[in-house]
Amino acid sequence: MSIGLQAYWEQFSGLKDRLAGYINIIANGLEAFDADIINLGLIDTPETAFESGNKFKAEDVDILFLYVSTYALSSTVLPVVKKAKVPVIVLNLSPEASIDYKTFNKLEDRTKMTGEWLAYCSACSVPEIANVFNRCKIPFFQITGMLHNDPHVWKEIEEWVEAARVAKIMYYNRLGIMGNYYGGMMDIYTDLTLQAATFGGHMEVLEIDELSHLCTTVTNRETELKLQEIHNLFDVQADCAEDELNRAAVTAVALDKLVAKYNLGSLAYYHKGTGNEANENTATSVILGNSILTGKHIPVAGEYEIKNAQAMKIMDSFGAGGSFTEYYAMDFNDDVVLMGHDGPCHPQIAEGKIKVKPLKVYHGKVGN
């Protein structure tokens, strides 16, 4: 959206068309980031502000880019943002680095001089808008720069588009939570209601019993196909027992079925076990399947680490991977911190194929 002042159009010939051209430049730039654009042009009266607010609300927009094209009354902005109730990015962009003062001062018509100045007057009403937003407790962010030849402006705009896209993914994400917290790790305990209030989404409480049951429905053909996928995706070491790989493949197929049944976009899990052989068999064979899911944009976090699963989903939605990991050790010789985990990994962010190795113990964390 862009704002202006209706009173200017009759006074200053060509100003409205000129500003409309700037608006189209911004709209085209946004479309280059694969964003769906609702461009309502110049909003220049309180009446069009109310109409625009209703339109944006009806279109369910995720973010508003407010281009201040020239001086405009804050009353043409407030009804829009109050109705839309989405993040607002104020674009304080000058059409050029500066007014061409020599050409400007040669203008003999002072009305034309004023019209030319108004075309550069984007910063004029930004403080007024900021004042009103602050008093109305409307959060907003600002990008200041030039409309042309200013890469940082478009970099920031692209980042906001990406952020809005990820926020929408999180809002509709279905997070599966299976099992219970790992006892004693108090930092991972979280408030599920607060998670939903912050990110949106839905949390599907799952039972490991259901996953164990799904394991019994897996066919030999499904197992064979999953084994092929495992060998294509991972560097399976020679000392991996065939029966353990088969067990992992069966559980991986069952995980696929569980994800499909509940339309999961992420998963957090942990199961300690109390002697139920079927559940313990399931819980000790999930890592390969969970790693495959993580590489398919369904991140999985062990230890029932819900906050970690949320962070992994955010990072994956940004295209940055996101793997279940923790600090291992410090290497002062190379000035690095070693990180990793024996739980699910992200195949898409590894350098080469991830090695699959057998473990005889879970360093005290059975079922993770």
N, C-alpha and C positions, 0 to 999 in steps of 0.2 A: 504494500500500500504506500501511497505518497500523499502528502498534504500540501495545500496551497491556500490562497485567499481569493475567493470569488471576485471581490471588488477590484482586483488587479487586472482582470482579463480585458475589460473594456478600456481601461486607462492605458495599458501598455501593449501595443500591437505585437503579436507574434510570441509573447512571453509564454502563454499557455502551451502552444505547440512546441516551443523549445523545451519546456520542462517535461512535457509528455515524451519527447524524444529521450530525455535522460532516464525517465522511468522505464522505457522499453529496453534501454541498455542494461539496466539492472535486472529486469525480468529475463532477458536473454542469457545473462550471466548465470542466473539461478537455474535456468533450465539446463545449462551445460553441466550441472552437478546432478542430473537425473532427478530433479525435484519436480513434483507436480505443482504448478503455479496457479494461484488465483490472483490475477492482476485486476484490481478494480479501478486503476487509473488514479487521477487526482481526486482526492476527497477535500472539498473546499467549503463546505457549509455544515452546520450541525445536522441538518436534515440528511445529507448524504452520509454523514458519520453514523447515524443510527441505522440507516439502510445497510451500510457496509458491515457494521457490527453483526447484524442479523445474518447477512450473507456469509461472513466468515464462520459464524457459529453453525450455520446450516451445512457448510462444507466440511466442518470438523477439521479445521486447519490445526497444524501441530506447532507452528511458530509464526510470528508476525515480523516481517522486516519493514520498518517504518522509515521510508526515505523522506527526509526533510528537504524538499526541493527549493523552497524559498520561505520567506516569513509566512507563518500560518498560526492561527489562533489555537491554543490548546483545547478549546471547546470542540474542535474538529477531530481531535484525537481520542479524548477520554471516553466517549461513548463506544468507540470501536474496541479499545483494549479491555474495557470493563465487560463487554459482552463476550468477547472471544475467550478471555481467561486463559491465555497461553503466553509463553515467554515472548518478550518484545525486544527486538534488536533495533536500536535507533541508528540509522545510517546518516552520519553527519559528513557528507561527501561534497567537496567542492568540484565543479566541473573541470577546472584546470588548476594548476599550481598557484596561479594568482590572476587577478584582473589584468588585462593588457592596458596598463595605465596610460601609455602614450596615445593609443587609439581612443581610449575612453575620454581622455581630456581634450581630444580634438573634436568630440561631438559637440555640435552647436545647439542641438535640441536637448534641453535639460530633461524633458520627459523621457527621451530615449536614453539619456544617461541614467535616470532612475530605473528604467526598465532593465538596462544592462546590469546595473548593480544588484537588482533583485534576482537576476539569474545566478548570481554568486552568493546569495544571501542565506545559504543553508544553515549556517551556524547561528543565525540570529535568534531563532525561536527554540533552539535546543535547551538553553537554560530554563526557559519558561515551561517547556514540556517536562524536563527533569524535576522541576519544583512541584508541578502538579502530580506527577507519578509518585514522588516521595511522600507527599502529603496524603495521597490516596492509598499508600502502602502497596503500590504496584511495582514489583521488581522489574528492572530493565537493564539492558547492557548497551554499550555504545561502541560503534566503530567509526573512527575519525580518519579521514584521508582524502584522496582524490578519486574522482569517478574514472579517470583514465590514467594509465601508466603508473599504477600504484599496486604492485603485486600483493603487499601485505593485506590490503583491504579484501581482496578476493580470497586470499588464504583464510582469513578470519571468517568470512562469509561461508566458505566451504565447510569449515570446521563446525559452524553453527548448524548448517544443513545436516551434516553427519550426526551431530549430537541429537537433533530433533528426530532423525531417522532411528537412531538407537533407542531413544526414549520411547518411541512408538513400539518398537520391538519388545521392549521390556514391559510396556503397559499390557500387551496382549500375550505375553509369555506364560506358558503353563509349566511351573516348576514342580517336579515330582520330589517328594520327600519320603524316603523309605528307611524304616528302622528307628534308630534312636541315636542320641549324642554319644560320643565316646566319653565315658565317665572320667571326670577330673579335669578335662581340658576346658576350663571355664571361659576362656576367651572366645570360644566358638558359639557359646549359647547366644541365642538371638530372639527377638520379639517378632513373631511372624506377622502380627497385625501391623507393626511398624514397617516391616518390609513391604507389605501390600500398600500401606499408606504412602510410602516413599516412591516405590517403583511401579505400583499397579500390579497387574498380572493375577494369576490364580495359582494356589498351592494345592496340589493333589496329594493327599496323604495316602501312601501305598503300604501294603503288607508284603514282606518278603515271601510269605506263604504263596502269594499269587505268582510271583516270579518262579518259585520252585515248581508250582503246578504247571506253568507254561513250559518249563524244561521238559516235562513228561510228554508234551505234545509235539516236540521237535522231531522231524523225520530224518532218516539217514541222508536223503538227498539235500535237505536244508543244511545238515551238518557238513556235508562234502563241499557245498558251495561256500559256506562260511570259512572252512579251512582254506579254500583257495584264496579267499579275500585276505585272510590273515597272512598267508605266505606272500601275497602280492604287496601287502602294505608294510609288513614288518620284516626285519632281518632275524629270522628264527634261528637261534643257536642250535648246534648239533646235539647238545646235551639236554634239550627239552624232550621230555618223555611224550610219546605219541598219545598215550591215554590221557595225559594232562591237557594236551592240545585239543583233543576231542572233547574233553569235559568243558574247556573254555569255549570251544565253538558252539556247543549245545547251549550254554548259558548266554552266549552272544546272540544267538537266534532268539532265545526267549526274551532277552532285553529289547531286541527290535520289535517283538510283538507287544511287549508292555508299552513301549514308547508310542507305537502306532495306536494301541487301544485308547490311550489317554491323551494322545496328541501332545506329548511332552516336548518342551523346548530346552529343558535342562533337568538335571537330577542331582540330588544330594542323598547319600546313603551311608549307613553303617549298621552292621549286625554282629553282635558279639557271639551269640549262640549259647544254648543251654543244654545241648545234647540231642537236639532235633537234627538227625543226620541229613535229611533232605535240605533243610535250610542252611546247614553248615557247608554242605557240598556246593550249594548255590553261591553263598557268600565268599567262598574261597576260590571261586573261578570266574569272577566278574571283571577282572581288570582289563583283559584284552577286549572284551565287548564294550566296556565303558570307554576305552581309548578309541575304538572305532567310532562310537557315537560322538565323542568329543571332536574328532576330525570331520564329522558330518554336521557341524554347527549345533550339536546337542551336548553341550559341555556337562561333564559328570565330575562331581567332587566327592571324595571319600570323607570318612570321619563325621558324616552328617553335617558337613561344613556348608551351611546354607549361604552364609555371606560370601564364601569363596565361590560357590556356584553362581551367585548373582554377578560377582565380579568377572568370572570367566565368561558368562553370557554377554556382558557388556563389552569386554575386550574382543570376543569373537565377532560380535556384531559390528565392531569397528574394523574388522578384518585384520586384527592384530594377534589372533590366536587366543591365548589364555589357557594355561595349563595348571593342573593341580600340583602345587609345589610348596616347598618350604626351605628355609635357610639350612644348609648342611654344615659348612665350615668356612673359616676365613683363611685365605692364602695371601700372606703378607709378601711373599716373594714376587708374585705376579700382580699384586694389588687387586685381587678379585674376591668375590664371595661365591662359594659354590652353592648351587641350588639344585633341588631335585625331589623325587619322591618315588616310592615303590608302588604308588597308586596309578590312576589313569593319567595318560599323557596326551599331548596334542600332536598327532603325526604331521600336521601341516606346517608346524613351526620348527621342526627338527632339521638339523643339517644331515641329510641323508636319511636312510631308513633307521627306524628305532629298533634297537636290539631287544629281543625277547629272551630272557634268561630265567631258569628255574630258581626258586628260593625254597629252602627247606624250613625256614621260620619267618614269621612276620614281626620280628623284633618286639614281641610282646603284644602286638595289636592284632589278635586273631579276628578274622572276619572283615578286615578293611581292604 
